[in-house]
Amino acid sequence: ESSSVNDQKRKLYSKWLSVSPEATWNDVITALTIRRENTLAQNIKKMIEGHPSVPNISNGAAVGATQKEKIMFNTKEDEEQVLHSLIELNKSFTDLEIEVRTAFDEKEASDPKLLINLTRWIEAYMNWNDKLTNASLNETFKIIQPFYDFIDCNLIVDVSEKFLKGVTFGDEEKLNIVSELQNHKKKADTFRFSTNVAHLHKSLMEIYQEHIPDLTNMPHIIIKLQNPWYGNNINSLALLIKHLLPVGLAQSLLKHITIFRGSVVIKYTVLDSTADSLIEYTGGKLQFMRLIGIFSLYINDHPVLQEDENMNFTFELALLEAVTAGNNEAMEFLLQLETVNIDHTNEEGKTALMLACERGHEDIVHSLLSAGANVNIQDNKGWTAVMIASEHNHISIIHMLLQANANPHLKK
């Protein structure tokens, strides 16, 4: 029986390598975990950890080849453009980050109150309690390092705007450090909003490989998303992570995420938290997850949500369902994606605004109007949002619609 099991394993490895010759042991273990083959995944992990001759899974060593796996793009032009932008942004930010650290070192030498003011400000900004107590300047930057990168650089930009106003650098041409960071952020935001999730792959993390600590023992979330997520941008993915985690736990996206080819499967490592606390927190967001297009979520090996993929899922239908359910968080999130047609209609010709008016969801009506929902669309029977609100005697909603220039004289 033992021989039979070993034969099965060898066949599995052989088949895996024939499909993906550049796969890593970490790929094998993660894929097996996703497919709930937890026993086999753990056996492989123990085998690797128990044999010094086998490369450690955390260092990205290949199963069958040493060549790095390439990012897959639709066209060669896509590949060249995205990779060029990625490399240039990383170089630019690295230079600026060094200037920021140098500026803080110099300010600390002349301002004894700088450190305490800085740590208090960061703790308030990140909603932390005593995380930076007694931390030195170097320790402070090490602690916040996982929470920003060269794409999502809001934290370091905001810190500099607060504490480094008027600081310049450069021997010949004096450059304002805050202005240079703001310019970098504009370029990063352009990349962030124009690059699709489909363009992300774990090899992007090679940029950070030498600087990331071993995260093997950190809890990780494995998320399966409906296929329309492939067309969304990196910013949408960052929004998703922030909505799924408690305040202050959403780290830099690119440093802690892996996206697998073939389906929208995300593995996100979470620092400063326990698996149990994440299971409890995400367990309270099941309706939100279903509505926005998550059909499976695991914390380590624990299933928080496990359903079949919905091949008919669209963000427009999700918006209608979120409004019907009265889930304001899901509705607001979907509107933030900026890819959703807010005026999409169901089979009865009703828009999200009409459904909210029908059910008396005042907060949702307000959000939809603020997002530019059309107030004068008529459904299959000729009803408008204001007619529906009047029919159900939702007076405050009627006032909101009229203030948004709803036409009360349209006829059915």
VENVENVEN-V105702 format. One record per helix or strand. SS is the DSSP state (helix for helix, strand for strand). FROM is the first residue (numbers start at 1). LEN is the number of residues. Records with the same first field share a line. If there is no record, write none. Layout:
# VENVENVEN-V105702
SS=FROM-LEN / FROM-LEN
This chain:
# VENVENVEN-V105702
helix=2-18 / 25-10 / 38-13 / 57-3 / 76-35 / 114-13 / 137-11 / 154-10 / 177-18 / 197-3 / 202-10 / 227-5 / 234-11 / 275-9 / 286-7 / 315-11 / 328-9 / 352-8 / 362-9 / 385-7 / 395-9
strand=24-1 / 62-1 / 168-2 / 175-2 / 196-1 / 220-6 / 233-1 / 257-4 / 265-5 / 294-6 / 302-5
